[in-house]
């Protein structure tokens, strides 16, 4: 019986840092309990990417909500009998 292992395809990411940046990042990685600088960088970048995705989705959802809201106001349907009766009842309660 053969078992198959899921393989994750790897890609390389290279960058240049100043010596000062590398020292700061390595120190933060050690203080944060990361095994090495690469793990720290990957974790930090992944977290930042999640934040950007969430912010973008929130903005897009907010824009869509605004469009729906203003469309409902601009293209509002005429009130039906129940709504008219409820408004009259509300007005009558406030007038007492």
N, CA and C of each residue as an Amber inpcrd file, in Angstrom:
protein
   288
   0.8460000  -1.1760000   0.0000000   0.0000000   0.0000000   0.0000000
   0.8940000   1.2420000   0.0000000   0.6710000   2.1220000  -0.9630000
   1.4760000   3.3280000  -1.0710000   0.7350000   4.5010000  -0.4520000
   1.4880000   5.3240000   0.2380000   0.8980000   6.5580000   0.7550000
   1.4480000   7.7070000  -0.0590000   0.5970000   8.6710000  -0.3250000
   1.0510000   9.8470000  -1.0730000   1.0730000  11.0320000  -0.1350000
   2.1260000  11.7830000  -0.2410000   2.2680000  12.9780000   0.5800000
   1.8850000  14.1940000  -0.2430000   1.1650000  15.0830000   0.3780000
   0.8150000  16.3330000  -0.3020000   2.0700000  17.1770000  -0.4020000
   2.3860000  17.5710000  -1.6060000   3.5650000  18.4100000  -1.8200000
   3.1350000  19.8470000  -2.0200000   3.7890000  20.7160000  -1.3020000
   3.5470000  22.1400000  -1.4790000   4.6410000  22.6750000  -2.3750000
   4.2210000  23.2700000  -3.4620000   5.1900000  23.8270000  -4.3780000
   5.8240000  25.0620000  -3.7410000   7.1050000  25.1550000  -3.7960000
   7.8320000  26.2560000  -3.1630000   8.2520000  27.2730000  -4.2190000
   8.3600000  28.5050000  -3.7950000   8.8570000  29.5820000  -4.6430000
   9.8410000  30.3960000  -3.8270000  10.7420000  31.0380000  -4.5080000
  11.7500000  31.8410000  -3.8300000  11.3910000  33.3040000  -3.8780000
  11.7710000  34.0130000  -2.8230000  11.5900000  35.4530000  -2.7450000
  12.8990000  36.0320000  -2.2130000  13.5430000  36.8220000  -3.0210000
  14.8080000  37.4270000  -2.6130000  14.6280000  38.9320000  -2.4770000
  15.3330000  39.4900000  -1.5100000  15.2790000  40.9360000  -1.3190000
  16.6100000  41.4140000  -0.7560000  16.8510000  42.6610000  -0.8900000
  18.0570000  43.2620000  -0.3200000  17.6480000  44.1670000   0.8250000
  18.3950000  44.0670000   1.9110000  18.1550000  44.8870000   3.0990000
  19.4260000  45.6320000   3.4420000  19.2450000  46.7460000   4.1140000
  20.4290000  47.3930000   4.6620000  20.8790000  46.5420000   5.8600000
  22.1230000  46.7010000   6.2770000  22.6090000  45.9560000   7.4350000
  21.7940000  46.2920000   8.6690000  21.4260000  47.5720000   8.8030000
  20.6390000  47.9970000   9.9570000  19.2700000  47.3150000   9.9770000
  18.6270000  47.2290000   8.8150000  17.3240000  46.5660000   8.7480000
  17.4460000  45.0880000   9.1200000  18.4820000  44.4430000   8.5990000
  18.6610000  43.0210000   8.8880000  18.8760000  42.7930000  10.3790000
  19.6510000  43.6210000  10.9980000  19.9060000  43.4870000  12.4420000
  18.6020000  43.6730000  13.2210000  17.8400000  44.7080000  12.8720000
  16.5710000  44.9650000  13.5600000  15.6080000  43.8010000  13.3670000
  15.4830000  43.3250000  12.1300000  14.5480000  42.2360000  11.8410000
  14.9640000  40.9370000  12.5310000  16.2650000  40.6460000  12.5180000
  16.7350000  39.4290000  13.1970000  16.4880000  39.5200000  14.7040000
  16.7140000  40.6790000  15.2590000  16.4740000  40.8670000  16.6940000
  14.9890000  40.6710000  17.0290000  14.1290000  41.2370000  16.1980000
  12.6830000  41.0730000  16.4020000  12.2840000  39.6080000  16.2600000
  12.8810000  38.9120000  15.3080000  12.5720000  37.4900000  15.1060000
  12.9390000  36.6880000  16.3450000  14.1040000  36.9620000  16.9060000
  14.5420000  36.2540000  18.1150000  13.6140000  36.5840000  19.2800000
  13.3190000  37.8750000  19.4450000  12.4460000  38.2960000  20.5420000
  11.0310000  37.7280000  20.3930000  10.6040000  37.5470000  19.1490000
   9.2690000  37.0200000  18.8900000   9.1870000  35.5080000  18.9340000
  10.3240000  34.8540000  19.1300000  10.3230000  33.4050000  19.2310000
  10.3000000  32.6720000  17.8970000  10.6640000  33.3410000  16.8360000
  10.7020000  32.7000000  15.5270000  12.0030000  31.9190000  15.3690000
  11.9410000  30.8580000  14.5680000  13.1330000  30.0270000  14.3620000
  14.2420000  30.7700000  13.6370000  13.8370000  31.6210000  12.6870000
  14.8330000  32.3470000  11.9100000  14.1880000  33.5830000  11.2760000
  14.9970000  34.3520000  10.5950000  14.5250000  35.5890000   9.9710000
  13.4810000  35.3010000   8.9050000  13.6690000  34.2440000   8.1330000
  12.7060000  33.9070000   7.0810000  11.3230000  33.6370000   7.6610000
  11.2460000  32.8620000   8.7280000   9.9490000  32.5820000   9.3590000
   9.2900000  33.8650000   9.8430000  10.0880000  34.7510000  10.4180000
   9.5630000  36.0230000  10.9050000   9.0180000  36.8650000   9.7550000
   9.7920000  36.9750000   8.6900000   9.3830000  37.7950000   7.5450000
   8.1150000  37.2260000   6.9090000   8.0830000  35.9110000   6.7190000
   6.9070000  35.2840000   6.1150000   5.6750000  35.5280000   6.9900000
   5.8150000  35.3670000   8.2850000   4.6990000  35.5740000   9.1940000
   4.2160000  37.0290000   9.1580000   5.1540000  37.9600000   9.1990000
   4.7930000  39.3800000   9.2030000   4.1310000  39.7910000   7.8930000
   4.6730000  39.3250000   6.7960000   4.1120000  39.6740000   5.4880000
   2.7330000  39.0410000   5.3110000   2.5850000  37.8110000   5.7580000
   1.2950000  37.1370000   5.6450000   0.2290000  37.8640000   6.4780000
   0.5820000  38.2750000   7.6720000  -0.3530000  39.0070000   8.5250000
  -0.7470000  40.3390000   7.8940000   0.2270000  41.0410000   7.3350000
  -0.0510000  42.3200000   6.6730000  -0.9460000  42.1070000   5.4580000
  -0.7090000  41.0470000   4.6980000  -1.5430000  40.7450000   3.5400000
  -2.9930000  40.4970000   3.9650000  -3.1910000  39.7430000   5.0520000
  -4.5470000  39.4930000   5.5620000  -5.2360000  40.8020000   5.9290000
  -4.5100000  41.7050000   6.5780000  -5.0810000  42.9970000   6.9690000
  -5.5020000  43.7970000   5.7390000  -4.6580000  43.7990000   4.7100000
  -4.9680000  44.5360000   3.4870000  -6.2050000  43.9460000   2.8200000
  -6.2930000  42.6130000   2.7600000  -7.4560000  41.9610000   2.1640000
  -8.7230000  42.3300000   2.9390000  -8.6620000  42.2800000   4.2680000
  -9.8320000  42.5990000   5.0880000 -10.2620000  44.0500000   4.9030000
  -9.2950000  44.9690000   4.8870000  -9.6110000  46.3830000   4.6940000
 -10.2540000  46.6110000   3.3350000  -9.7000000  45.9770000   2.3110000
 -10.2260000  46.1330000   0.9570000 -11.6370000  45.5690000   0.8670000
 -11.8560000  44.3950000   1.4520000 -13.1890000  43.7930000   1.4320000
 -14.1880000  44.6590000   2.1880000 -13.7530000  45.2580000   3.2930000
 -14.6310000  46.1370000   4.0670000 -15.0130000  47.3640000   3.2550000
 -14.0440000  47.9590000   2.5800000 -14.3140000  49.1390000   1.7600000
 -15.2540000  48.7830000   0.6210000 -14.9950000  47.6670000  -0.0510000
 -15.8550000  47.2590000  -1.1610000 -17.2700000  46.9660000  -0.6760000
 -17.3830000  46.2950000   0.4670000 -18.7070000  46.0080000   1.0280000
 -19.4040000  47.3100000   1.3990000 -18.6510000  48.2490000   1.9700000
 -19.2150000  49.5320000   2.3640000 -19.7020000  50.3020000   1.1350000
 -18.9320000  50.2750000   0.0670000 -19.3430000  50.9510000  -1.1620000
 -20.6080000  50.3120000  -1.7230000 -20.6540000  48.9870000  -1.7020000
 -21.8350000  48.2740000  -2.2010000 -23.0470000  48.6040000  -1.3370000
 -22.8680000  48.6300000  -0.0070000 -23.9610000  48.9960000   0.8950000
 -24.4630000  50.4050000   0.6010000 -23.5490000  51.3250000   0.3460000
 -23.9340000  52.7010000   0.0260000 -24.7600000  52.7460000  -1.2520000
 -24.3190000  51.9980000  -2.2590000 -25.0610000  51.9590000  -3.5210000
 -26.4720000  51.4160000  -3.3010000 -26.5900000  50.3570000  -2.5320000
 -27.9030000  49.7570000  -2.2560000 -28.7800000  50.7450000  -1.4860000
 -28.2050000  51.3870000  -0.4770000 -28.9510000  52.3450000   0.3470000
 -29.4700000  53.5080000  -0.4940000 -28.5730000  54.1500000  -1.2490000
 -28.9870000  55.3080000  -2.0290000 -29.9310000  54.9270000  -3.1600000
 -29.7610000  53.7410000  -3.7180000 -30.6900000  53.2670000  -4.7330000
 -32.0850000  53.0970000  -4.1340000 -32.1480000  52.5590000  -2.9030000
 -33.4360000  52.3770000  -2.2320000 -34.0960000  53.7250000  -1.9390000
 -33.3250000  54.7450000  -1.6160000 -33.8950000  56.0750000  -1.3450000
 -34.3610000  56.7360000  -2.6400000 -33.5050000  56.7060000  -3.6380000
 -33.8180000  57.3810000  -4.8990000 -34.9650000  56.6860000  -5.6270000
 -34.9880000  55.3690000  -5.5890000 -36.0050000  54.6030000  -6.3050000
 -36.9980000  53.9600000  -5.3350000 -37.3430000  54.6970000  -4.3110000
 -38.2390000  54.1600000  -3.2790000 -39.6270000  53.8770000  -3.8580000
 -40.1880000  52.7780000  -3.4160000 -41.5500000  52.4340000  -3.8240000
 -42.5310000  53.2780000  -3.0270000 -43.7320000  53.4270000  -3.5600000
 -44.7820000  54.1530000  -2.8340000 -45.1910000  53.3290000  -1.6180000
 -45.5300000  54.0010000  -0.5130000 -45.9240000  53.2560000   0.6870000
 -47.2310000  52.4870000   0.4520000 -47.2830000  51.2700000   1.0120000
 -48.5100000  50.4760000   0.8910000 -49.4780000  50.8600000   2.0110000
 -50.6480000  50.2450000   2.0060000 -51.6880000  50.5930000   2.9800000
 -51.2370000  50.3540000   4.4180000 -50.5230000  49.2790000   4.6530000
 -50.0720000  48.9760000   6.0210000 -49.0970000  50.0360000   6.5280000
 -48.2090000  50.4730000   5.6570000 -47.2410000  51.5010000   6.0620000
 -47.9560000  52.8310000   6.3270000 -48.9060000  53.1710000   5.5060000
 -49.6630000  54.4050000   5.7040000 -50.4260000  54.3440000   7.0260000
 -51.0470000  53.1930000   7.3240000 -51.7880000  53.0310000   8.5760000
 -50.8440000  53.1130000   9.7750000 -49.6680000  52.5040000   9.6760000
 -48.6930000  52.5420000  10.7680000 -48.2090000  53.9680000  11.0070000
 -47.9730000  54.7140000   9.9410000 -47.5240000  56.1040000  10.0780000
 -48.6130000  56.9470000  10.7330000 -49.8560000  56.7180000  10.3320000
 -50.9690000  57.4560000  10.9400000 -51.0850000  57.1170000  12.4190000
 -50.9750000  55.8270000  12.7520000 -51.0660000  55.4070000  14.1620000
 -49.9360000  56.0390000  14.9760000 -48.7370000  56.0610000  14.4360000
 -47.5860000  56.6650000  15.1030000 -47.8460000  58.1660000  15.3080000
 -48.3160000  58.8280000  14.2730000 -48.5970000  60.2590000  14.3700000
 -49.6590000  60.5450000  15.4280000 -50.7020000  59.6990000  15.4550000
 -51.7680000  59.8600000  16.4330000 -51.2350000  59.6830000  17.8670000
 -50.3320000  58.7280000  18.0820000 -49.7610000  58.5100000  19.4120000
 -48.9420000  59.7190000  19.8720000 -48.2010000  60.3180000  18.9520000
 -47.3870000  61.4750000  19.2980000 -48.2180000  62.7220000  19.5300000
 -49.4100000  62.7740000  18.9350000 -50.2640000  63.9680000  19.0400000
 -51.0090000  64.0250000  20.3580000 -51.0770000  62.9780000  21.1010000
 -51.8700000  62.9440000  22.3390000 -51.2070000  63.6800000  23.4560000
